[in-house]
């Protein structure tokens, strides 16, 4: 299926981060509500959302959060998509989708073809493939072996250590719907305007087909 490659910048924390992505014209941004150096509170995310261009969709990133807390944040209009980055199973996703009318992205550790095939058997609308690190639920800044990615019918968000130097190779091998970048556009732990512009320009220029 031919399409323009989408780009998501995850882990926005500051108002200037929003200004950077607004100017660059990305497609998605991530607000991390789980324990992380990039974590924001719902109140902080609300301020950032109001500053965000209406053309950019906000993704709320949760790790093993209760459905009630996810619902509470969704009711405030802070997020447009829900990203589950923990151990949430198929029953959790089914219940969540019955109670909240928002698209769901389920993160999967890219351990092997068989593991991925098993883990994507749920009602999530999107799959997010990320690298694996012991005692971590993502945001490792490390790439994974892209050859382990099987044929996936759902649209794929590709994460895991993507940056200006490796993103073209990753896209050529995986053919994702969207590339998901965080540390790859940071300097000293903070979003870097120049890096966001450079990688967005590169992504916009790629010609490819996603599966």
Secondary structure, DSSP 8 states (H G I E B T S, - for coil): -B---EEEEE---SHHHHHHHHHHT-SEEEEE-SSSTTB--HHHHHHHHHHS-TTSEEEEEESS--HHHHHHHHHTT--SEEEE-SS--HHHHHHHHHH--SEEEEEEE-S-HHHHHHHT-SS-SEEEEE---TT--S-------GGG----SSEEEE-SS--TTTHHHHHHHH--SEEEESGGGEETTEE-HHHHHHHHHHHHT---B--
